[in-house]
Amino acid sequence: MALFKKRTVGKPGEWYYCLEHKKVEEGPECPGKDRFGPYTTQGEAQRAMDTARERNLEWENDPKWHDRPDRPADGTPG
């Protein structure tokens, strides 16, 4: 008997963006390593790559991430 049950079918209303196939899917059709989500709406899942891009820019420009005085301005290890 398996200790953990493999969940192959998602719950209705759970939306994911598959990084492998570059498409939105309802319920997890692809492995977790290949998807973003879950999202509550199909529209949020469609914007997954835009959301990730926006968050990356926010983090890159966050002064808390660039507060080490021993790190050169170009980001290379000091």
N, CA, C and O of each residue as an XYZ file, in Angstrom:
312
protein
N       0.841     -1.174      0.000
C       0.000      0.000      0.000
C       0.891      1.243      0.000
O       1.826      1.347      0.793
N       0.598      2.157     -0.873
C       1.384      3.382     -0.994
C       1.091      4.306      0.187
O      -0.047      4.441      0.637
N       2.144      4.926      0.662
C       1.999      5.849      1.770
C       1.301      7.137      1.335
O       0.461      7.683      2.049
N       1.673      7.604      0.145
C       1.065      8.808     -0.399
C       0.365      8.474     -1.690
O       0.894      7.741     -2.525
N      -0.810      9.005     -1.852
C      -1.580      8.776     -3.069
C      -1.175      9.814     -4.107
O      -1.171     11.011     -3.821
N      -0.837      9.365     -5.300
C      -0.461     10.289     -6.370
C      -1.727     10.944     -6.914
O      -2.655     10.273     -7.366
N      -1.735     12.274     -6.857
C      -2.890     13.017     -7.346
C      -2.680     13.325     -8.816
O      -1.798     14.105     -9.174
N      -3.479     12.722     -9.654
C      -3.334     12.945    -11.089
C      -4.388     13.900    -11.628
O      -4.183     14.524    -12.669
N      -5.495     14.019    -10.943
C      -6.572     14.885    -11.412
C      -6.690     16.057    -10.461
O      -6.734     15.878     -9.244
N      -6.740     17.247    -11.014
C      -6.853     18.439    -10.184
C      -8.277     18.685     -9.751
O      -9.219     18.055    -10.232
N      -8.405     19.603     -8.845
C      -9.734     20.006     -8.397
C     -10.324     20.958     -9.426
O      -9.589     21.754    -10.010
N     -11.617     20.899     -9.660
C     -12.240     21.868    -10.552
C     -11.990     23.283    -10.022
O     -12.132     23.543     -8.827
N     -11.626     24.165    -10.902
C     -11.362     25.536    -10.509
C      -9.908     25.832    -10.203
O      -9.559     26.990     -9.974
N      -9.050     24.826    -10.193
C      -7.613     25.051    -10.034
C      -7.003     25.190    -11.422
O      -7.144     24.302    -12.264
N      -6.333     26.295    -11.651
C      -5.740     26.555    -12.956
C      -4.225     26.628    -12.841
O      -3.700     27.167    -11.866
N      -3.529     26.095    -13.817
C      -2.072     26.057    -13.843
C      -1.569     26.542    -15.195
O      -2.288     26.502    -16.193
N      -0.322     27.003    -15.207
C       0.335     27.324    -16.474
C       1.463     26.326    -16.638
O       2.360     26.264    -15.797
N       1.431     25.538    -17.713
C       2.444     24.530    -17.981
C       3.624     25.177    -18.708
O       3.473     25.703    -19.811
N       4.786     25.133    -18.085
C       5.995     25.711    -18.666
C       6.510     24.877    -19.838
O       7.133     25.412    -20.755
N       6.257     23.599    -19.810
C       6.708     22.691    -20.867
C       5.916     22.901    -22.159
O       6.492     23.022    -23.241
N       4.594     22.943    -22.030
C       3.719     23.035    -23.201
C       3.270     24.467    -23.501
O       2.635     24.725    -24.524
N       3.611     25.409    -22.586
C       3.255     26.824    -22.759
C       1.746     27.000    -22.939
O       1.283     27.685    -23.851
N       0.992     26.354    -22.033
C      -0.463     26.454    -22.114
C      -1.078     26.410    -20.726
O      -0.462     25.948    -19.766
N      -2.304     26.901    -20.643
C      -3.075     26.884    -19.408
C      -3.824     25.564    -19.342
O      -4.339     25.073    -20.346
N      -3.877     24.996    -18.133
C      -4.608     23.739    -17.960
C      -5.406     23.802    -16.664
O      -4.971     24.405    -15.683
N      -6.564     23.180    -16.672
C      -7.365     23.114    -15.456
C      -7.006     21.829    -14.737
O      -7.101     20.739    -15.301
N      -6.597     21.965    -13.503
C      -6.107     20.813    -12.763
C      -4.698     20.484    -13.225
O      -4.333     20.785    -14.362
N      -3.909     19.872    -12.364
C      -2.533     19.583    -12.752
C      -2.447     18.411    -13.732
O      -2.584     17.252    -13.339
N      -2.225     18.718    -14.978
C      -2.053     17.673    -15.981
C      -0.592     17.271    -16.099
O      -0.281     16.108    -16.360
N       0.307     18.235    -15.906
C       1.741     17.999    -16.045
C       2.398     17.966    -14.671
O       1.808     18.430    -13.696
N       3.619     17.421    -14.579
C       4.317     17.348    -13.289
C       4.529     18.730    -12.674
O       4.629     19.730    -13.385
N       4.596     18.767    -11.359
C       4.763     20.009    -10.624
C       5.993     20.799    -11.032
O       5.977     22.029    -10.978
N       7.054     20.126    -11.436
C       8.284     20.818    -11.828
C       8.108     21.618    -13.107
O       8.938     22.471    -13.423
N       7.040     21.354    -13.843
C       6.814     22.003    -15.136
C       5.666     23.005    -15.127
O       5.183     23.394    -16.190
N       5.219     23.430    -13.942
C       4.051     24.312    -13.956
C       4.110     25.374    -12.869
O       4.791     25.217    -11.855
N       3.373     26.465    -13.105
C       3.118     27.501    -12.122
C       1.674     27.341    -11.682
O       0.816     26.983    -12.489
N       1.397     27.602    -10.418
C       0.028     27.565     -9.947
C      -0.069     26.824     -8.632
O       0.951     26.399     -8.089
N      -1.251     26.661     -8.115
C      -2.535     26.890     -8.760
C      -2.971     28.356     -8.698
O      -2.600     29.104     -7.794
N      -3.759     28.727     -9.680
C      -4.390     30.036     -9.757
C      -5.888     29.832     -9.612
O      -6.410     28.756     -9.902
N      -6.574     30.874     -9.161
C      -8.025     30.738     -8.947
C      -8.829     30.939    -10.218
O      -9.979     30.507    -10.302
N      -8.223     31.603    -11.225
C      -8.950     31.803    -12.481
C      -8.069     31.434    -13.664
O      -6.842     31.400    -13.564
N      -8.712     31.165    -14.766
C      -8.002     30.852    -16.002
C      -7.182     32.065    -16.452
O      -6.067     31.914    -16.950
N      -7.737     33.260    -16.276
C      -7.050     34.488    -16.665
C      -5.751     34.699    -15.898
O      -4.750     35.121    -16.477
N      -5.760     34.407    -14.589
C      -4.538     34.527    -13.795
C      -3.479     33.560    -14.303
O      -2.301     33.908    -14.382
N      -3.897     32.350    -14.647
C      -2.954     31.356    -15.161
C      -2.388     31.800    -16.508
O      -1.213     31.567    -16.791
N      -3.210     32.436    -17.339
C      -2.732     32.919    -18.635
C      -1.679     34.010    -18.474
O      -0.808     34.170    -19.329
N      -1.762     34.759    -17.378
C      -0.806     35.833    -17.111
C       0.393     35.365    -16.281
O       1.186     36.197    -15.840
N       0.541     34.081    -16.061
C       1.572     33.553    -15.164
C       2.972     34.034    -15.534
O       3.732     34.428    -14.650
N       3.327     34.012    -16.795
C       4.673     34.423    -17.203
C       4.856     35.928    -17.019
O       5.936     36.370    -16.627
N       3.820     36.723    -17.294
C       3.897     38.170    -17.068
C       4.053     38.464    -15.579
O       4.849     39.318    -15.187
N       3.290     37.751    -14.754
C       3.373     37.938    -13.304
C       4.769     37.598    -12.800
O       5.332     38.332    -11.987
N       5.331     36.490    -13.277
C       6.684     36.095    -12.869
C       7.704     37.139    -13.306
O       8.611     37.476    -12.545
N       7.564     37.648    -14.513
C       8.483     38.671    -15.021
C       8.405     39.937    -14.167
O       9.434     40.519    -13.822
N       7.191     40.361    -13.827
C       6.988     41.558    -12.999
C       7.601     41.365    -11.612
O       8.253     42.269    -11.090
N       7.396     40.198    -11.020
C       7.945     39.935     -9.688
C       9.467     39.884     -9.724
O      10.125     40.378     -8.808
N      10.024     39.300    -10.757
C      11.484     39.267    -10.878
C      12.058     40.676    -10.946
O      13.072     40.965    -10.309
N      11.421     41.551    -11.710
C      11.879     42.940    -11.794
C      11.791     43.639    -10.433
O      12.693     44.382    -10.047
N      10.699     43.392     -9.717
C      10.546     43.988     -8.389
C      11.669     43.525     -7.463
O      12.246     44.331     -6.734
N      11.979     42.226     -7.490
C      13.017     41.692     -6.614
C      14.394     42.205     -7.023
O      15.224     42.515     -6.169
N      14.633     42.291     -8.318
C      15.933     42.779     -8.784
C      16.159     44.236     -8.388
O      17.298     44.652     -8.175
N      15.089     45.007     -8.289
C      15.196     46.419     -7.938
C      14.946     46.697     -6.457
O      14.938     47.854     -6.038
N      14.744     45.655     -5.672
C      14.510     45.821     -4.241
C      15.837     46.089     -3.538
O      16.742     45.257     -3.595
N      15.967     47.231     -2.879
C      17.246     47.564     -2.238
C      17.652     46.567     -1.147
O      18.838     46.447     -0.840
N      16.699     45.861     -0.565
C      17.046     44.877      0.466
C      17.873     43.722     -0.110
O      18.619     43.073      0.623
N      17.747     43.463     -1.412
C      18.518     42.386     -2.038
C      19.916     42.857     -2.434
O      20.778     42.041     -2.759
N      20.137     44.151     -2.407
C      21.421     44.697     -2.851
C      22.072     45.507     -1.737
O      22.644     46.567     -1.993
N      21.991     45.019     -0.508
C      22.503     45.782      0.613
C      23.882     45.336      1.098
O      24.376     45.859      2.097
N      24.509     44.388      0.418
C      25.835     43.938      0.837
C      26.897     44.884      0.309
O      27.047     45.010     -0.907
N      27.643     45.557      1.189
C      28.654     46.513      0.729
C      29.842     45.851      0.039
O      30.558     46.508     -0.717
N      30.063     44.550      0.289
C      31.211     43.875     -0.319
C      30.916     43.358     -1.734
O      31.797     42.800     -2.389
N      29.672     43.546     -2.204
C      29.313     43.073     -3.542
C      29.478     44.219     -4.538
O      28.946     45.307     -4.318
N      30.213     43.987     -5.635
C      30.343     45.030     -6.665
C      28.995     45.360     -7.280
O      28.067     44.554     -7.217
N      28.884     46.526     -7.866
C      27.632     47.014     -8.438
C      27.112     46.121     -9.557
O      25.907     46.083     -9.802
N      28.008     45.394    -10.245
C      27.549     44.560    -11.359
C      26.949     43.233    -10.887
O      26.499     42.438    -11.713
N      26.935     42.981     -9.580
C      26.293     41.784     -9.046
C      27.183     40.563     -8.956
O      26.741     39.523     -8.468
N      28.417     40.653     -9.408
C      29.325     39.512     -9.328
C      29.796     39.354     -7.877
O      29.884     40.342     -7.149
N      30.098     38.127     -7.452
C      30.548     37.923     -6.077
C      31.803     38.727     -5.788
O      32.696     38.811     -6.631
N      31.878     39.310     -4.617
C      32.977     40.180     -4.265
C      34.097     39.559     -3.563
O      35.069     40.237     -3.230
